[in-house]
Amino acid sequence: MNKALLLYPLGEIDKYEEITYTFNSAKTKTKLPALWLAEKIDGVEEITFIITKKLKEDYFSLFEKLCEFILKKEMRNVFSDNDIKKFRKRENFNEDKKIFTEKLKKEQESNLSYDFLIIDEENLLSFIHELKRYIESHADYTIHIDITHAYRFIPMFIVIVISLLKNAGKNIEIGEILYAFAGADENRIISLKDYLDVLNWSNAIYSFNNFANTLPIAQILKNYHSEISDLLHVLQQSLDMNLASKIKESISRLKDKFETMSIENEIFKQLVFDDLKKVLSEFVLDGCQSDFELSLARWHLKNRRYLHGYTALIEAFKSKICEIYGYNPDDSNQRKFINDIYNRQIKSEIAKKEEQIVIFLETLSKIRNIFVHLNVSQEENIYLKGVKFALTMNPSTIKEEINFSSIDNLLEYIEKNLTSIFPQEKVMELSKHYKKLNREV
């Protein structure tokens, strides 16, 4: 059984009345259902009351009420006269709360521990540090929260802070967020965990839309669509490593799943699913390898993933030349051969006819090398052009004398004219020499 704790914010404790509460199929009549709830939720070992700075200042009255609510006894029947006198003086809250909480634990039938967290209503941001410290000291606990009796601002702020800490990388496991709805005869305690789920989805969608990161979505979907979650993980990792074949495979499998899946999560259905399908549609799966690599380059550059984008764009041109001459771009030996003869002979022949194409491709390589070698200072102008080109995909942003208005036009020119610039027969002849040299080596 996992260890758990119950965070229980308190409000105007003097005004609590005895009410019937129901939770699942259980029922009780009490002024404060904290202990009862803790016993009904699996694994709860501690109740931590969240109190305002104002409530802390009069902590004698707080202790008096909690003793009545939890132990159903007056304070004088539980604590010594010296302890009560000490509490009345209210000189050292931390020292007095230790005496109080230890006595509560000793006096009750269950083995629950107690603690307090302070939220300063005049300095709410200080609570972020307090809750962070508390969560770090309970890293292996599942946290449940009941917000029924709190001042209205406290539950909202607690949930926001928890969401903030989760996004900051803190490992927080939230169990239930509970609230008692008032009825005619009884208060029904229900789960509001969907509220936190909405915040989680909000952050996941922001990460997806602004940083092309599907991992937060995949993490949430783990509980609803584990197979989709796993595929999104693989896709994101493949995109981060720029593994074209794995990216292609992951997208294809996701598209197939999306066609047949039944969507259970409403937020995913209403706000994420269509956008995710739209992103997948940006990748060309049905064309040749160069078409896919070009679509991959566009996606990377659009999402400011410059190194991967320029690498994919350069590889798309190499694949296109392979395809024009009838070679398989997925075959490493054939790709190496075409790359070698391009650098040794084809490039110079293209330069005689359309030098701007060679200038463009060499500039792409310079831009890619800047991101590879982390050296911006020497080539500031090239770097800025690289960033600008990623926004427009217009070759003229690289060099003004380049007349091609788009990558597609440039590739179309290469496809139509390359074999006349450097004939297929020459490539075949060079291939024979290449194979002979490799055999001799």
N, C-alpha and C positions, 0 to 999 in steps of 0.2 A: 504493500500500500504506500502510495506517495505521501510524503509529509505535506501538510497544508496549514495555512493560517487564515484568519478572518480579520480583515480590516473593517472597523466599525466606527464611522464618524458619529459624533454626538452633537446634539443641538441644545435646545433649552430643556435641560434635564429635569428641572423643577416642574415642568408642565406635562410630563409623561403620564398617561393614564393607563389603567389596566384594560387591555383589549384582547379579544380572541384573535389569534393568528393561525393561519393554515399554510402549510408548506408541503407540497405534494399531497400525500394522504394523511399527514399528521396534523395535529391541532393542539394548541396550548393557550392559556390565558395568562398574560403577564404585562408588566409595564415596559420591559426591555427584553426582547427575544434573542439577544446575542448569544447567551450560553446555550439556549435550546437549539438555535440554528447550528452552532458549532458542533453540537452532539449529533445533529442530523446529517451533516456533511462529512463524507469519508475523509479521514486522515487529519482533521484539524487538531493541531497541538497548541495553538496560541491564538488568543484574541488580542488585537492591538486597537485600542480606542484612539481615534483621531480627534483631538480637541483644539479649540481655538485658544489663542493667547489669553483672551479674556476669561475663559473657563479655567484655564490653568491658574490664573491669579487668585481665584477663590477655590483652590483645590480641596479644601476641607469639605465644603458642601458637595463637591464632585465625589469624593471618597465616601461620604456619608450616603449618598444616593446609590452609588454602585454596590455598596455593601448591602443595602436594603434590596436592590433589584436582583443581585446575583445570589447572595446567600440567604436572602429573605430574613435577615436579622438586623437589629439595630447595632450601630458601631460599638456601643458600650458593652455589648455581649460578645464581641469578637476581639477587640483590641484592648490593650492595657491602658490605664489612665495616663501613663507617661506618653504612650504613643499618640493618644488622642490630643493631649496637650501640645505635643510636638506638631501634629497636623494643623491644630488651630493657629499656631504661630505663623505657619506658611513661610518659613525661612529658607528651606532647601527642598525644592520640589523633587529633584533627582534622588536625593537620599530618602525622602519620605515615600516616594512612589515605590521604591524597592521594598521597604517595609510592608507597604500596603499590598503590593502584588504577590509577594511571597506568602503573606497571610491568607489572601484569597485562594491561592493554589492549595495551601495546606488544609483550609477549612472545607472546601467543596468535595463532593464525592468523585468527580472526574479529575483527571490529571492535567487539566488545561493550565497553561501559563498565560500571564497577562502583561501588557506593556502599553505605553502611551507614545503617540506622535503629536507634535505641536504644529499647528498651522497658524501662522501669524496673519490675521485678517488685514493688517495694514502693510504687510510685505509678503505678498503671495509667492513671489519668486524664490524666497528663501526656503519654501517648502520643497522645491525641486531638489535641493541638496539634501534635505532631511529624508525625503522618500528614496532618493538614490542610495544614500548611506544605509538606510533600513533594508532595501531590497538586496543590496550587495551582501549584507550580513545574513540574509535568508535566501541565498542564491538557489538552493535546492528545494525550495518550497513552492507549492502551487498557491497562488493568492486568490482568495475569495473576498468579495466586497459586498457589504450591505449598506445601502444609502438611505434607508427609510427615515432615520431620526436626525439626519444631518441638517445643518443650515443649507439653504438651497445652493449657494455658490460652491460648497465643498465637494459634493459628488462630481459636478461638472469639471472642477479643477483637477481632482484626483485622476479622473479618466484621461484628461488631456495630458497630464504629467506622465502617466504610465505610457501613453502612446508616444510621447516625446522620448522617454527613456528607451523604449523598444526601438525606435528609429535611430537612436544614438548607439545602438548595438548592445544594450543591456539585455541579458537573458532573463526574461520575465515570463512566467507561465501563469496566465490568468485563468481561473476556474469559472466561478459564477459572479455576476453582478446582480444583486438581489434588491428588490424593492417591494414594499407592502402597499397594495392598492386598497384604499378604504372602501368597505362595503357597508351595507345597512347594519349587519350584525357581526361581521368579522372582517379582518384585513387579510387579503390573500397575497402571499409572498410569491412573486414571479421572477423569472430570469430576464434581465435586460442586457445579456451579453451581446446581443445583436448590435447594441449601441457602439460597443468597442469594435466589433467587426466592421462597422461602417467606417470608423476612423482608420482601421487597418487597410481597408479597401481604398480609402481616399489616398493614403500614402503610397499604396502599391500602384494605383492608377497614375499618380503624379510621377512616380519613378519610371513607369512605362512610357508615358507620353513625353516626358522631358529628357530622359536619359536612355531610352530604348532598352530598359532593363526589365526583363520578365521574371526575374527571380522572386521578388516580393509576391507577385501574382501566383507563381508556382507554389510558394510556401503556403499561402492561404488555401489554394485548391487541393492541397494534400489531403485535407479532411473530407473533400467533396468528390473530387475526380483525381484519384491518385495517379492513374495512367497519364492523364493530360499533364499533371504536375511534373511527373518524371520526364516527359517529352520536352516540356518547357525548360526544365533544368539542363537537359542535354543540348537543346538548341542554344540557350544562352551561353553555355560553356564553349560550344563550338564557334559561336559568333565571336566570343572573346579571344579565342585562339585562331580565328580565321581559317578553320578547317572546312574548306568548300564542300567536299564530298559528304561530310557529316552534317553540315548545315542543310544541304539539299535533301538528304535522307530524313532528317528531323522534320523539316517543313512538309515534306510529302506525307509523312505519317500523321502529322498534326492535321493536315487538310482532310485526310481520310477519316480521322476520328471526329472532326467537327461536322462532317456530313451525317453521321449516324448517332452522335451522342445525345443523350437526354440531359438537359442542364437542370441541376437541382438548386444551385445558388442563385437567388434573384438578382443580386448586385452584379454578379458575373454575366448573367443573361442580359440585363438591361444596359449596363454601362461599359462592359469590357469586351464581350464576345465579338460584336461586329467590328470593333476597332482592331482586335487581334487578327481577325480574318482579313481585314483590309491590309494590315501590315504583311501578312503572309503572301497576299496576292501581289505584293511589290516584287517578289522574287520570281524570275522566269524559270519554270521547271520543264516546260515542254519543248523548248528550243534546243539549240546546240550549247556546248559548254561555254563558249564565249558570251552568249546571251545571258546565261546564268551569272557568270562572273561580272559582267557589266551591271546587272541588276544588284548584285551583292555590293559592288563598288558604290553605286548610287546610294544604297541604303546606309552604308557606313559613313559616307561623306555627309549625307543629309543629317546624320545624327552625331556629327563632329568626331567621329572615330577616324581621324585622319590617317594614321599609319596603316590600319587595315584597309581603308578606302583606297589609298593610292597604290598599295600592294595589289589589291584585287583588280584595279583599273589597268595596271601594267600587265598583269597576268591575262586579262581579257584580250588585250591586243596580241599577246603571244599566242593565245588559243585561237584567235581569229586567223592568224597567219598559218598555223597548223592546219586548220580546217580548209582554208583556201587551197592548200597544196595536197589535201587528202590524207593528212596525217592525224593520228589520234592524240588530242591534247592531254588525255588521261594517261597515256603511256609515257613514262618518264624518259625513256631512251629516245623516242620519236620527238618529244618536246625539246630535249637537249640538242638534238641534231638541228632542228629548225631554228632554235635560238642561236646556235653557233653560226650557221650560214647567214642568218639575219645580221649578226654583228660583223661578220667578215665581208659579206658581199651585198646582200639585199639592201641593207641600210644605205650604202653609198649609191646604189642605183636609184632608190627612191629619192634621195637627196638631189639627184640630177633633174628629176621630173617635178617633185613637190617637196622642196627643202623644208617647208613649214611643218610637214608631218614629222620629219626626223627631229626638228627643233622641239616640237611639242612633246614627243616621246622622251627625249633626253631631259627636258625640263621636268616631266613627271618623275623621272628617276632621281633627279636632284632633290625634288621636294620630298620624295619618299625617304631618301638618305638623310635628310635633315631630321626627320622624325625618328629614324632608326638610330642615328648617332647622337641625338640630343644636343645638336649644335646649331643654335639659332643665330648667335651673334655674328658669325661670319657671312651668313646668307639671309640677312633680315628681309631683303626685298623678295627673295624667292619664297620665304616663309609666308609673307603677307599675301603674295599671289596665290599660294597654295590654299590659304584659308578662304580667299575671295572666290577662287575657282570652285571650291566645295559648295558654295552657296548657289552658283549659277550653272555649273557644268558646261560653261561656254568657253571653248578653247582660246578665244581671243583675250580672255582675262589673263592667260599665261603670257602670250605675246600678241601685241596689237596687230602685227602683220599676218597673223593666222586668220585666214578668211572663212574657215569652217565655223558655222554658228552653233553647232552642237556636236557632241561625241558621235551620235548616230550618223550624221552626215559624213564625218571623217571616216568612220568604219565602213560606211557604204562606198566611199571613194576607194578605199583600200581593196574592198571585196571585188569591185568592178575592174580595177586597173592593175592590181598587183601582178597577175600572171602575164600581162603585156609588158610590164616594167622589168620583171624578172621571170622568164618563162618556166613553165612546169618542167620542160625537158632538162634545163640546167639543174633544177633541184634533183631530178632523178639521177642525173649523171654524178652530181656531188654525193648523192646518197650511196652510190656504189663505192666511191673512193672512201667515204666515211666508214662504211662497213668493213672494207678491206683494212683500213688503218686500225680499226678496233680489234680485228682478228689478229693482226701482227703484234699489237700491244699485248 
